Amino acid sequence: MSADGTLTVDDAGPGIPAELAGSLFERFRSGSGSTGLGLSIASWVAHTHDGTLTAGTSPRGGARFTLRLPAHRR
């Protein structure tokens, strides 16, 4: 995680199917046969902490997920 509260994860897998791109963070949506809860929970946690979770295309060819959380000053 960077000092500004950003964490980026890239992979070289098949990427995000176009038909799921608009509903990726909705509960019970999955193209892989899973329960479809993981990304919805991660997105909820990010928003609960005034952050964001986004998905896109990785330069490695697969998916890129970016979690941004506000940096709290001490």
N, CA, C, O and CB atoms as a CASP TS submission, in Angstrom:
PFRMAT TS
TARGET T0000
AUTHOR 0000-0000-0000
METHOD Language model
MODEL 1
PARENT N/A
ATOM      1  N   MET     1       0.859  -1.166   0.000  1.00  0.00           N
ATOM      2  CA  MET     1       0.000   0.000   0.000  1.00  0.00           C
ATOM      3  C   MET     1       0.901   1.222   0.000  1.00  0.00           C
ATOM      4  O   MET     1       1.908   1.259   0.707  1.00  0.00           O
ATOM      5  CB  MET     1      -0.975   0.001   1.224  1.00  0.00           C
ATOM      6  N   SER     2       0.544   2.210  -0.783  1.00  0.00           N
ATOM      7  CA  SER     2       1.336   3.431  -0.855  1.00  0.00           C
ATOM      8  C   SER     2       1.007   4.353   0.314  1.00  0.00           C
ATOM      9  O   SER     2       0.040   4.135   1.044  1.00  0.00           O
ATOM     10  CB  SER     2       1.093   4.152  -2.188  1.00  0.00           C
ATOM     11  N   ALA     3       1.823   5.379   0.477  1.00  0.00           N
ATOM     12  CA  ALA     3       1.649   6.316   1.587  1.00  0.00           C
ATOM     13  C   ALA     3       0.326   7.079   1.503  1.00  0.00           C
ATOM     14  O   ALA     3      -0.180   7.551   2.521  1.00  0.00           O
ATOM     15  CB  ALA     3       2.805   7.300   1.617  1.00  0.00           C
ATOM     16  N   ASP     4      -0.232   7.204   0.306  1.00  0.00           N
ATOM     17  CA  ASP     4      -1.491   7.945   0.168  1.00  0.00           C
ATOM     18  C   ASP     4      -2.720   7.068   0.346  1.00  0.00           C
ATOM     19  O   ASP     4      -3.840   7.536   0.141  1.00  0.00           O
ATOM     20  CB  ASP     4      -1.548   8.611  -1.182  1.00  0.00           C
ATOM     21  N   GLY     5      -2.538   5.805   0.723  1.00  0.00           N
ATOM     22  CA  GLY     5      -3.678   4.921   0.978  1.00  0.00           C
ATOM     23  C   GLY     5      -4.206   4.217  -0.248  1.00  0.00           C
ATOM     24  O   GLY     5      -5.386   3.867  -0.291  1.00  0.00           O
ATOM     25  N   THR     6      -3.362   3.997  -1.260  1.00  0.00           N
ATOM     26  CA  THR     6      -3.788   3.320  -2.481  1.00  0.00           C
ATOM     27  C   THR     6      -3.087   1.973  -2.598  1.00  0.00           C
ATOM     28  O   THR     6      -1.870   1.865  -2.450  1.00  0.00           O
ATOM     29  CB  THR     6      -3.497   4.192  -3.723  1.00  0.00           C
ATOM     30  N   LEU     7      -3.888   0.959  -2.865  1.00  0.00           N
ATOM     31  CA  LEU     7      -3.372  -0.385  -3.092  1.00  0.00           C
ATOM     32  C   LEU     7      -3.871  -0.839  -4.456  1.00  0.00           C
ATOM     33  O   LEU     7      -5.073  -0.819  -4.722  1.00  0.00           O
ATOM     34  CB  LEU     7      -3.818  -1.378  -1.957  1.00  0.00           C
ATOM     35  N   THR     8      -2.943  -1.250  -5.323  1.00  0.00           N
ATOM     36  CA  THR     8      -3.309  -1.726  -6.652  1.00  0.00           C
ATOM     37  C   THR     8      -2.847  -3.163  -6.819  1.00  0.00           C
ATOM     38  O   THR     8      -1.705  -3.503  -6.510  1.00  0.00           O
ATOM     39  CB  THR     8      -2.701  -0.826  -7.751  1.00  0.00           C
ATOM     40  N   VAL     9      -3.749  -3.999  -7.313  1.00  0.00           N
ATOM     41  CA  VAL     9      -3.438  -5.402  -7.566  1.00  0.00           C
ATOM     42  C   VAL     9      -3.705  -5.677  -9.038  1.00  0.00           C
ATOM     43  O   VAL     9      -4.807  -5.442  -9.534  1.00  0.00           O
ATOM     44  CB  VAL     9      -4.281  -6.356  -6.646  1.00  0.00           C
ATOM     45  N   ASP    10      -2.685  -6.177  -9.732  1.00  0.00           N
ATOM     46  CA  ASP    10      -2.789  -6.545 -11.142  1.00  0.00           C
ATOM     47  C   ASP    10      -2.609  -8.044 -11.290  1.00  0.00           C
ATOM     48  O   ASP    10      -1.912  -8.678 -10.498  1.00  0.00           O
ATOM     49  CB  ASP    10      -1.745  -5.787 -11.992  1.00  0.00           C
ATOM     50  N   ASP    11      -3.245  -8.608 -12.313  1.00  0.00           N
ATOM     51  CA  ASP    11      -2.968  -9.996 -12.646  1.00  0.00           C
ATOM     52  C   ASP    11      -2.876 -10.144 -14.154  1.00  0.00           C
ATOM     53  O   ASP    11      -3.201  -9.225 -14.905  1.00  0.00           O
ATOM     54  CB  ASP    11      -4.051 -10.930 -12.070  1.00  0.00           C
ATOM     55  N   ALA    12      -2.437 -11.292 -14.577  1.00  0.00           N
ATOM     56  CA  ALA    12      -2.279 -11.565 -16.001  1.00  0.00           C
ATOM     57  C   ALA    12      -3.293 -12.608 -16.469  1.00  0.00           C
ATOM     58  O   ALA    12      -3.074 -13.289 -17.471  1.00  0.00           O
ATOM     59  CB  ALA    12      -0.850 -12.039 -16.300  1.00  0.00           C
ATOM     60  N   GLY    13      -4.393 -12.729 -15.744  1.00  0.00           N
ATOM     61  CA  GLY    13      -5.427 -13.709 -16.066  1.00  0.00           C
ATOM     62  C   GLY    13      -6.297 -13.276 -17.225  1.00  0.00           C
ATOM     63  O   GLY    13      -5.889 -12.438 -18.030  1.00  0.00           O
ATOM     64  N   PRO    14      -7.495 -13.838 -17.321  1.00  0.00           N
ATOM     65  CA  PRO    14      -8.381 -13.566 -18.451  1.00  0.00           C
ATOM     66  C   PRO    14      -9.062 -12.191 -18.399  1.00  0.00           C
ATOM     67  O   PRO    14      -9.701 -11.787 -19.370  1.00  0.00           O
ATOM     68  CB  PRO    14      -9.429 -14.630 -18.520  1.00  0.00           C
ATOM     69  N   GLY    15      -8.935 -11.478 -17.289  1.00  0.00           N
ATOM     70  CA  GLY    15      -9.587 -10.163 -17.182  1.00  0.00           C
ATOM     71  C   GLY    15     -11.028 -10.287 -16.727  1.00  0.00           C
ATOM     72  O   GLY    15     -11.478 -11.348 -16.295  1.00  0.00           O
ATOM     73  N   ILE    16     -11.733  -9.184 -16.834  1.00  0.00           N
ATOM     74  CA  ILE    16     -13.122  -9.112 -16.384  1.00  0.00           C
ATOM     75  C   ILE    16     -14.034  -9.271 -17.593  1.00  0.00           C
ATOM     76  O   ILE    16     -13.934  -8.498 -18.546  1.00  0.00           O
ATOM     77  CB  ILE    16     -13.410  -7.768 -15.642  1.00  0.00           C
ATOM     78  N   PRO    17     -14.921 -10.259 -17.568  1.00  0.00           N
ATOM     79  CA  PRO    17     -15.841 -10.429 -18.694  1.00  0.00           C
ATOM     80  C   PRO    17     -16.698  -9.171 -18.896  1.00  0.00           C
ATOM     81  O   PRO    17     -17.204  -8.595 -17.932  1.00  0.00           O
ATOM     82  CB  PRO    17     -16.746 -11.660 -18.465  1.00  0.00           C
ATOM     83  N   ALA    18     -16.849  -8.767 -20.123  1.00  0.00           N
ATOM     84  CA  ALA    18     -17.602  -7.544 -20.443  1.00  0.00           C
ATOM     85  C   ALA    18     -19.017  -7.583 -19.871  1.00  0.00           C
ATOM     86  O   ALA    18     -19.535  -6.553 -19.441  1.00  0.00           O
ATOM     87  CB  ALA    18     -17.665  -7.342 -21.960  1.00  0.00           C
ATOM     88  N   GLU    19     -19.646  -8.755 -19.860  1.00  0.00           N
ATOM     89  CA  GLU    19     -21.025  -8.850 -19.370  1.00  0.00           C
ATOM     90  C   GLU    19     -21.125  -8.668 -17.856  1.00  0.00           C
ATOM     91  O   GLU    19     -22.218  -8.439 -17.337  1.00  0.00           O
ATOM     92  CB  GLU    19     -21.619 -10.191 -19.757  1.00  0.00           C
ATOM     93  N   LEU    20     -19.997  -8.766 -17.135  1.00  0.00           N
ATOM     94  CA  LEU    20     -20.006  -8.567 -15.682  1.00  0.00           C
ATOM     95  C   LEU    20     -19.479  -7.201 -15.252  1.00  0.00           C
ATOM     96  O   LEU    20     -19.608  -6.829 -14.086  1.00  0.00           O
ATOM     97  CB  LEU    20     -19.189  -9.642 -15.020  1.00  0.00           C
ATOM     98  N   ALA    21     -18.899  -6.465 -16.164  1.00  0.00           N
ATOM     99  CA  ALA    21     -18.228  -5.204 -15.808  1.00  0.00           C
ATOM    100  C   ALA    21     -19.140  -4.236 -15.059  1.00  0.00           C
ATOM    101  O   ALA    21     -18.687  -3.590 -14.114  1.00  0.00           O
ATOM    102  CB  ALA    21     -17.703  -4.530 -17.059  1.00  0.00           C
ATOM    103  N   GLY    22     -20.389  -4.114 -15.443  1.00  0.00           N
ATOM    104  CA  GLY    22     -21.301  -3.179 -14.803  1.00  0.00           C
ATOM    105  C   GLY    22     -21.866  -3.645 -13.476  1.00  0.00           C
ATOM    106  O   GLY    22     -22.407  -2.842 -12.716  1.00  0.00           O
ATOM    107  N   SER    23     -21.746  -4.933 -13.188  1.00  0.00           N
ATOM    108  CA  SER    23     -22.342  -5.476 -11.960  1.00  0.00           C
ATOM    109  C   SER    23     -21.319  -6.206 -11.097  1.00  0.00           C
ATOM    110  O   SER    23     -21.687  -6.994 -10.226  1.00  0.00           O
ATOM    111  CB  SER    23     -23.482  -6.421 -12.306  1.00  0.00           C
ATOM    112  N   LEU    24     -20.063  -5.952 -11.333  1.00  0.00           N
ATOM    113  CA  LEU    24     -18.985  -6.683 -10.677  1.00  0.00           C
ATOM    114  C   LEU    24     -19.037  -6.620  -9.159  1.00  0.00           C
ATOM    115  O   LEU    24     -18.688  -7.592  -8.489  1.00  0.00           O
ATOM    116  CB  LEU    24     -17.673  -6.159 -11.143  1.00  0.00           C
ATOM    117  N   PHE    25     -19.471  -5.485  -8.605  1.00  0.00           N
ATOM    118  CA  PHE    25     -19.476  -5.308  -7.159  1.00  0.00           C
ATOM    119  C   PHE    25     -20.841  -5.565  -6.522  1.00  0.00           C
ATOM    120  O   PHE    25     -21.037  -5.287  -5.339  1.00  0.00           O
ATOM    121  CB  PHE    25     -19.022  -3.920  -6.823  1.00  0.00           C
ATOM    122  N   GLU    26     -21.784  -6.094  -7.304  1.00  0.00           N
ATOM    123  CA  GLU    26     -23.103  -6.439  -6.772  1.00  0.00           C
ATOM    124  C   GLU    26     -23.052  -7.821  -6.117  1.00  0.00           C
ATOM    125  O   GLU    26     -22.337  -8.714  -6.570  1.00  0.00           O
ATOM    126  CB  GLU    26     -24.178  -6.407  -7.896  1.00  0.00           C
ATOM    127  N   ARG    27     -23.824  -7.972  -5.047  1.00  0.00           N
ATOM    128  CA  ARG    27     -23.881  -9.271  -4.376  1.00  0.00           C
ATOM    129  C   ARG    27     -24.436 -10.347  -5.296  1.00  0.00           C
ATOM    130  O   ARG    27     -25.338 -10.098  -6.097  1.00  0.00           O
ATOM    131  CB  ARG    27     -24.730  -9.180  -3.112  1.00  0.00           C
ATOM    132  N   PHE    28     -23.893 -11.521  -5.168  1.00  0.00           N
ATOM    133  CA  PHE    28     -24.334 -12.731  -5.860  1.00  0.00           C
ATOM    134  C   PHE    28     -24.121 -12.688  -7.370  1.00  0.00           C
ATOM    135  O   PHE    28     -24.749 -13.448  -8.107  1.00  0.00           O
ATOM    136  CB  PHE    28     -25.781 -12.968  -5.576  1.00  0.00           C
ATOM    137  N   ARG    29     -23.236 -11.800  -7.836  1.00  0.00           N
ATOM    138  CA  ARG    29     -22.874 -11.767  -9.259  1.00  0.00           C
ATOM    139  C   ARG    29     -21.512 -12.413  -9.406  1.00  0.00           C
ATOM    140  O   ARG    29     -20.549 -11.977  -8.775  1.00  0.00           O
ATOM    141  CB  ARG    29     -22.867 -10.302  -9.827  1.00  0.00           C
ATOM    142  N   SER    30     -21.419 -13.432 -10.218  1.00  0.00           N
ATOM    143  CA  SER    30     -20.143 -14.110 -10.420  1.00  0.00           C
ATOM    144  C   SER    30     -20.135 -14.788 -11.769  1.00  0.00           C
ATOM    145  O   SER    30     -21.128 -15.376 -12.196  1.00  0.00           O
ATOM    146  CB  SER    30     -19.875 -15.130  -9.306  1.00  0.00           C
ATOM    147  N   GLY    31     -19.004 -14.697 -12.429  1.00  0.00           N
ATOM    148  CA  GLY    31     -18.849 -15.417 -13.682  1.00  0.00           C
ATOM    149  C   GLY    31     -18.013 -16.673 -13.504  1.00  0.00           C
ATOM    150  O   GLY    31     -17.759 -17.406 -14.460  1.00  0.00           O
ATOM    151  N   SER    32     -17.585 -16.914 -12.254  1.00  0.00           N
ATOM    152  CA  SER    32     -16.665 -18.030 -12.022  1.00  0.00           C
ATOM    153  C   SER    32     -17.287 -19.158 -11.200  1.00  0.00           C
ATOM    154  O   SER    32     -16.592 -20.108 -10.840  1.00  0.00           O
ATOM    155  CB  SER    32     -15.425 -17.530 -11.326  1.00  0.00           C
ATOM    156  N   GLY    33     -18.554 -19.072 -10.905  1.00  0.00           N
ATOM    157  CA  GLY    33     -19.190 -20.114 -10.122  1.00  0.00           C
ATOM    158  C   GLY    33     -19.072 -19.927  -8.623  1.00  0.00           C
ATOM    159  O   GLY    33     -19.512 -20.787  -7.861  1.00  0.00           O
ATOM    160  N   SER    34     -18.478 -18.805  -8.177  1.00  0.00           N
ATOM    161  CA  SER    34     -18.374 -18.544  -6.742  1.00  0.00           C
ATOM    162  C   SER    34     -19.691 -17.945  -6.234  1.00  0.00           C
ATOM    163  O   SER    34     -20.643 -17.787  -6.998  1.00  0.00           O
ATOM    164  CB  SER    34     -17.180 -17.587  -6.437  1.00  0.00           C
ATOM    165  N   THR    35     -19.737 -17.618  -4.952  1.00  0.00           N
ATOM    166  CA  THR    35     -20.964 -17.044  -4.387  1.00  0.00           C
ATOM    167  C   THR    35     -21.193 -15.609  -4.837  1.00  0.00           C
ATOM    168  O   THR    35     -22.317 -15.112  -4.770  1.00  0.00           O
ATOM    169  CB  THR    35     -20.914 -17.098  -2.873  1.00  0.00           C
ATOM    170  N   GLY    36     -20.142 -14.941  -5.293  1.00  0.00           N
ATOM    171  CA  GLY    36     -20.302 -13.557  -5.735  1.00  0.00           C
ATOM    172  C   GLY    36     -20.401 -12.573  -4.589  1.00  0.00           C
ATOM    173  O   GLY    36     -21.014 -11.516  -4.734  1.00  0.00           O
ATOM    174  N   LEU    37     -19.813 -12.899  -3.461  1.00  0.00           N
ATOM    175  CA  LEU    37     -19.873 -12.003  -2.300  1.00  0.00           C
ATOM    176  C   LEU    37     -18.564 -11.260  -2.033  1.00  0.00           C
ATOM    177  O   LEU    37     -18.592 -10.164  -1.473  1.00  0.00           O
ATOM    178  CB  LEU    37     -20.251 -12.790  -1.077  1.00  0.00           C
ATOM    179  N   GLY    38     -17.445 -11.815  -2.410  1.00  0.00           N
ATOM    180  CA  GLY    38     -16.146 -11.249  -2.062  1.00  0.00           C
ATOM    181  C   GLY    38     -15.955  -9.805  -2.486  1.00  0.00           C
ATOM    182  O   GLY    38     -15.605  -8.964  -1.658  1.00  0.00           O
ATOM    183  N   LEU    39     -16.179  -9.496  -3.765  1.00  0.00           N
ATOM    184  CA  LEU    39     -15.986  -8.129  -4.242  1.00  0.00           C
ATOM    185  C   LEU    39     -17.035  -7.183  -3.686  1.00  0.00           C
ATOM    186  O   LEU    39     -16.737  -6.013  -3.448  1.00  0.00           O
ATOM    187  CB  LEU    39     -16.017  -8.094  -5.756  1.00  0.00           C
ATOM    188  N   SER    40     -18.253  -7.659  -3.474  1.00  0.00           N
ATOM    189  CA  SER    40     -19.280  -6.776  -2.905  1.00  0.00           C
ATOM    190  C   SER    40     -18.931  -6.421  -1.460  1.00  0.00           C
ATOM    191  O   SER    40     -19.147  -5.286  -1.036  1.00  0.00           O
ATOM    192  CB  SER    40     -20.677  -7.446  -2.971  1.00  0.00           C
ATOM    193  N   ILE    41     -18.398  -7.371  -0.707  1.00  0.00           N
ATOM    194  CA  ILE    41     -17.985  -7.097   0.671  1.00  0.00           C
ATOM    195  C   ILE    41     -16.792  -6.150   0.683  1.00  0.00           C
ATOM    196  O   ILE    41     -16.767  -5.198   1.463  1.00  0.00           O
ATOM    197  CB  ILE    41     -17.637  -8.410   1.410  1.00  0.00           C
ATOM    198  N   ALA    42     -15.808  -6.400  -0.168  1.00  0.00           N
ATOM    199  CA  ALA    42     -14.632  -5.522  -0.233  1.00  0.00           C
ATOM    200  C   ALA    42     -15.029  -4.096  -0.603  1.00  0.00           C
ATOM    201  O   ALA    42     -14.498  -3.140  -0.036  1.00  0.00           O
ATOM    202  CB  ALA    42     -13.614  -6.062  -1.250  1.00  0.00           C
ATOM    203  N   SER    43     -15.945  -3.946  -1.536  1.00  0.00           N
ATOM    204  CA  SER    43     -16.422  -2.619  -1.930  1.00  0.00           C
ATOM    205  C   SER    43     -17.159  -1.945  -0.779  1.00  0.00           C
ATOM    206  O   SER    43     -16.974  -0.752  -0.539  1.00  0.00           O
ATOM    207  CB  SER    43     -17.340  -2.718  -3.159  1.00  0.00           C
ATOM    208  N   TRP    44     -17.988  -2.693  -0.070  1.00  0.00           N
ATOM    209  CA  TRP    44     -18.719  -2.142   1.084  1.00  0.00           C
ATOM    210  C   TRP    44     -17.748  -1.656   2.152  1.00  0.00           C
ATOM    211  O   TRP    44     -17.927  -0.574   2.710  1.00  0.00           O
ATOM    212  CB  TRP    44     -19.675  -3.201   1.682  1.00  0.00           C
ATOM    213  N   VAL    45     -16.717  -2.455   2.439  1.00  0.00           N
ATOM    214  CA  VAL    45     -15.717  -2.058   3.442  1.00  0.00           C
ATOM    215  C   VAL    45     -15.010  -0.779   2.999  1.00  0.00           C
ATOM    216  O   VAL    45     -14.812   0.127   3.808  1.00  0.00           O
ATOM    217  CB  VAL    45     -14.680  -3.195   3.669  1.00  0.00           C
ATOM    218  N   ALA    46     -14.631  -0.697   1.733  1.00  0.00           N
ATOM    219  CA  ALA    46     -13.969   0.512   1.222  1.00  0.00           C
ATOM    220  C   ALA    46     -14.864   1.734   1.411  1.00  0.00           C
ATOM    221  O   ALA    46     -14.410   2.760   1.919  1.00  0.00           O
ATOM    222  CB  ALA    46     -13.607   0.345  -0.273  1.00  0.00           C
ATOM    223  N   HIS    47     -16.125   1.633   1.009  1.00  0.00           N
ATOM    224  CA  HIS    47     -17.046   2.761   1.135  1.00  0.00           C
ATOM    225  C   HIS    47     -17.316   3.124   2.601  1.00  0.00           C
ATOM    226  O   HIS    47     -17.487   4.297   2.930  1.00  0.00           O
ATOM    227  CB  HIS    47     -18.360   2.438   0.432  1.00  0.00           C
ATOM    228  N   THR    48     -17.353   2.124   3.470  1.00  0.00           N
ATOM    229  CA  THR    48     -17.557   2.372   4.897  1.00  0.00           C
ATOM    230  C   THR    48     -16.435   3.233   5.475  1.00  0.00           C
ATOM    231  O   THR    48     -16.640   3.988   6.425  1.00  0.00           O
ATOM    232  CB  THR    48     -17.647   1.044   5.661  1.00  0.00           C
ATOM    233  N   HIS    49     -15.251   3.106   4.886  1.00  0.00           N
ATOM    234  CA  HIS    49     -14.091   3.879   5.346  1.00  0.00           C
ATOM    235  C   HIS    49     -13.831   5.090   4.446  1.00  0.00           C
ATOM    236  O   HIS    49     -12.712   5.599   4.385  1.00  0.00           O
ATOM    237  CB  HIS    49     -12.841   2.985   5.393  1.00  0.00           C
ATOM    238  N   ASP    50     -14.876   5.544   3.751  1.00  0.00           N
ATOM    239  CA  ASP    50     -14.794   6.702   2.848  1.00  0.00           C
ATOM    240  C   ASP    50     -13.804   6.499   1.712  1.00  0.00           C
ATOM    241  O   ASP    50     -13.174   7.451   1.253  1.00  0.00           O
ATOM    242  CB  ASP    50     -14.410   7.936   3.626  1.00  0.00           C
ATOM    243  N   GLY    51     -13.668   5.263   1.262  1.00  0.00           N
ATOM    244  CA  GLY    51     -12.767   4.945   0.168  1.00  0.00           C
ATOM    245  C   GLY    51     -13.515   4.415  -1.036  1.00  0.00           C
ATOM    246  O   GLY    51     -14.742   4.477  -1.109  1.00  0.00           O
ATOM    247  N   THR    52     -12.751   3.896  -1.973  1.00  0.00           N
ATOM    248  CA  THR    52     -13.330   3.329  -3.187  1.00  0.00           C
ATOM    249  C   THR    52     -12.600   2.043  -3.556  1.00  0.00           C
ATOM    250  O   THR    52     -11.445   1.839  -3.183  1.00  0.00           O
ATOM    251  CB  THR    52     -13.266   4.344  -4.351  1.00  0.00           C
ATOM    252  N   LEU    53     -13.285   1.193  -4.283  1.00  0.00           N
ATOM    253  CA  LEU    53     -12.697   0.013  -4.899  1.00  0.00           C
ATOM    254  C   LEU    53     -13.139   0.026  -6.353  1.00  0.00           C
ATOM    255  O   LEU    53     -14.333   0.031  -6.650  1.00  0.00           O
ATOM    256  CB  LEU    53     -13.129  -1.322  -4.162  1.00  0.00           C
ATOM    257  N   THR    54     -12.173   0.031  -7.251  1.00  0.00           N
ATOM    258  CA  THR    54     -12.494   0.062  -8.674  1.00  0.00           C
ATOM    259  C   THR    54     -11.820  -1.106  -9.384  1.00  0.00           C
ATOM    260  O   THR    54     -10.862  -1.690  -8.877  1.00  0.00           O
ATOM    261  CB  THR    54     -12.058   1.403  -9.303  1.00  0.00           C
ATOM    262  N   ALA    55     -12.329  -1.432 -10.549  1.00  0.00           N
ATOM    263  CA  ALA    55     -11.777  -2.513 -11.363  1.00  0.00           C
ATOM    264  C   ALA    55     -11.579  -2.015 -12.777  1.00  0.00           C
ATOM    265  O   ALA    55     -12.343  -1.192 -13.281  1.00  0.00           O
ATOM    266  CB  ALA    55     -12.699  -3.758 -11.345  1.00  0.00           C
ATOM    267  N   GLY    56     -10.549  -2.523 -13.402  1.00  0.00           N
ATOM    268  CA  GLY    56     -10.270  -2.160 -14.786  1.00  0.00           C
ATOM    269  C   GLY    56      -9.369  -3.201 -15.417  1.00  0.00           C
ATOM    270  O   GLY    56      -9.288  -4.342 -14.962  1.00  0.00           O
ATOM    271  N   THR    57      -8.697  -2.783 -16.470  1.00  0.00           N
ATOM    272  CA  THR    57      -7.807  -3.670 -17.203  1.00  0.00           C
ATOM    273  C   THR    57      -6.368  -3.415 -16.778  1.00  0.00           C
ATOM    274  O   THR    57      -5.926  -2.269 -16.694  1.00  0.00           O
ATOM    275  CB  THR    57      -7.969  -3.478 -18.725  1.00  0.00           C
ATOM    276  N   SER    58      -5.660  -4.471 -16.519  1.00  0.00           N
ATOM    277  CA  SER    58      -4.255  -4.391 -16.117  1.00  0.00           C
ATOM    278  C   SER    58      -3.355  -4.281 -17.338  1.00  0.00           C
ATOM    279  O   SER    58      -3.669  -4.844 -18.386  1.00  0.00           O
ATOM    280  CB  SER    58      -3.860  -5.615 -15.275  1.00  0.00           C
ATOM    281  N   PRO    59      -2.244  -3.566 -17.220  1.00  0.00           N
ATOM    282  CA  PRO    59      -1.265  -3.568 -18.310  1.00  0.00           C
ATOM    283  C   PRO    59      -0.681  -4.968 -18.555  1.00  0.00           C
ATOM    284  O   PRO    59      -0.088  -5.229 -19.602  1.00  0.00           O
ATOM    285  CB  PRO    59      -0.136  -2.581 -17.998  1.00  0.00           C
ATOM    286  N   ARG    60      -0.859  -5.861 -17.575  1.00  0.00           N
ATOM    287  CA  ARG    60      -0.380  -7.245 -17.714  1.00  0.00           C
ATOM    288  C   ARG    60      -1.368  -8.102 -18.505  1.00  0.00           C
ATOM    289  O   ARG    60      -1.085  -9.265 -18.793  1.00  0.00           O
ATOM    290  CB  ARG    60      -0.141  -7.868 -16.329  1.00  0.00           C
ATOM    291  N   GLY    61      -2.526  -7.536 -18.859  1.00  0.00           N
ATOM    292  CA  GLY    61      -3.489  -8.262 -19.673  1.00  0.00           C
ATOM    293  C   GLY    61      -4.714  -8.759 -18.941  1.00  0.00           C
ATOM    294  O   GLY    61      -5.717  -9.079 -19.580  1.00  0.00           O
ATOM    295  N   GLY    62      -4.667  -8.834 -17.633  1.00  0.00           N
ATOM    296  CA  GLY    62      -5.799  -9.322 -16.856  1.00  0.00           C
ATOM    297  C   GLY    62      -6.574  -8.179 -16.226  1.00  0.00           C
ATOM    298  O   GLY    62      -6.861  -7.172 -16.872  1.00  0.00           O
ATOM    299  N   ALA    63      -6.908  -8.351 -14.960  1.00  0.00           N
ATOM    300  CA  ALA    63      -7.697  -7.348 -14.230  1.00  0.00           C
ATOM    301  C   ALA    63      -6.790  -6.509 -13.332  1.00  0.00           C
ATOM    302  O   ALA    63      -5.729  -6.959 -12.898  1.00  0.00           O
ATOM    303  CB  ALA    63      -8.803  -8.030 -13.384  1.00  0.00           C
ATOM    304  N   ARG    64      -7.226  -5.298 -13.070  1.00  0.00           N
ATOM    305  CA  ARG    64      -6.571  -4.421 -12.099  1.00  0.00           C
ATOM    306  C   ARG    64      -7.643  -3.963 -11.117  1.00  0.00           C
ATOM    307  O   ARG    64      -8.685  -3.444 -11.516  1.00  0.00           O
ATOM    308  CB  ARG    64      -5.863  -3.190 -12.801  1.00  0.00           C
ATOM    309  N   PHE    65      -7.378  -4.158  -9.841  1.00  0.00           N
ATOM    310  CA  PHE    65      -8.252  -3.668  -8.783  1.00  0.00           C
ATOM    311  C   PHE    65      -7.490  -2.623  -7.999  1.00  0.00           C
ATOM    312  O   PHE    65      -6.338  -2.828  -7.617  1.00  0.00           O
ATOM    313  CB  PHE    65      -8.739  -4.824  -7.857  1.00  0.00           C
ATOM    314  N   THR    66      -8.146  -1.497  -7.763  1.00  0.00           N
ATOM    315  CA  THR    66      -7.510  -0.406  -7.024  1.00  0.00           C
ATOM    316  C   THR    66      -8.387  -0.038  -5.835  1.00  0.00           C
ATOM    317  O   THR    66      -9.548   0.343  -5.984  1.00  0.00           O
ATOM    318  CB  THR    66      -7.273   0.834  -7.942  1.00  0.00           C
ATOM    319  N   LEU    67      -7.797  -0.164  -4.653  1.00  0.00           N
ATOM    320  CA  LEU    67      -8.446   0.215  -3.406  1.00  0.00           C
ATOM    321  C   LEU    67      -7.835   1.528  -2.954  1.00  0.00           C
ATOM    322  O   LEU    67      -6.619   1.636  -2.800  1.00  0.00           O
ATOM    323  CB  LEU    67      -8.290  -0.894  -2.311  1.00  0.00           C
ATOM    324  N   ARG    68      -8.688   2.531  -2.742  1.00  0.00           N
ATOM    325  CA  ARG    68      -8.215   3.825  -2.253  1.00  0.00           C
ATOM    326  C   ARG    68      -8.918   4.131  -0.941  1.00  0.00           C
ATOM    327  O   ARG    68     -10.146   4.149  -0.861  1.00  0.00           O
ATOM    328  CB  ARG    68      -8.468   4.956  -3.299  1.00  0.00           C
ATOM    329  N   LEU    69      -8.116   4.368   0.074  1.00  0.00           N
ATOM    330  CA  LEU    69      -8.619   4.753   1.382  1.00  0.00           C
ATOM    331  C   LEU    69      -8.010   6.095   1.751  1.00  0.00           C
ATOM    332  O   LEU    69      -6.841   6.345   1.457  1.00  0.00           O
ATOM    333  CB  LEU    69      -8.295   3.675   2.455  1.00  0.00           C
ATOM    334  N   PRO    70      -8.785   6.960   2.392  1.00  0.00           N
ATOM    335  CA  PRO    70      -8.219   8.262   2.751  1.00  0.00           C
ATOM    336  C   PRO    70      -7.094   8.088   3.758  1.00  0.00           C
ATOM    337  O   PRO    70      -7.180   7.277   4.680  1.00  0.00           O
ATOM    338  CB  PRO    70      -9.304   9.192   3.320  1.00  0.00           C
ATOM    339  N   ALA    71      -6.049   8.861   3.561  1.00  0.00           N
ATOM    340  CA  ALA    71      -4.930   8.850   4.517  1.00  0.00           C
ATOM    341  C   ALA    71      -5.319   9.723   5.696  1.00  0.00           C
ATOM    342  O   ALA    71      -5.685  10.885   5.520  1.00  0.00           O
ATOM    343  CB  ALA    71      -3.592   9.356   3.855  1.00  0.00           C
ATOM    344  N   HIS    72      -5.240   9.173   6.882  1.00  0.00           N
ATOM    345  CA  HIS    72      -5.583   9.918   8.090  1.00  0.00           C
ATOM    346  C   HIS    72      -4.335  10.551   8.662  1.00  0.00           C
ATOM    347  O   HIS    72      -3.310   9.893   8.840  1.00  0.00           O
ATOM    348  CB  HIS    72      -6.255   9.006   9.135  1.00  0.00           C
ATOM    349  N   ARG    73      -4.432  11.814   8.942  1.00  0.00           N
ATOM    350  CA  ARG    73      -3.306  12.542   9.522  1.00  0.00           C
ATOM    351  C   ARG    73      -3.289  12.341  11.020  1.00  0.00           C
ATOM    352  O   ARG    73      -4.347  12.283  11.647  1.00  0.00           O
ATOM    353  CB  ARG    73      -3.378  14.042   9.181  1.00  0.00           C
ATOM    354  N   ARG    74      -2.118  12.234  11.603  1.00  0.00           N
ATOM    355  CA  ARG    74      -1.997  12.083  13.058  1.00  0.00           C
ATOM    356  C   ARG    74      -1.544  13.366  13.676  1.00  0.00           C
ATOM    357  O   ARG    74      -1.383  13.442  14.894  1.00  0.00           O
ATOM    358  CB  ARG    74      -1.032  10.963  13.421  1.00  0.00           C
TER
END
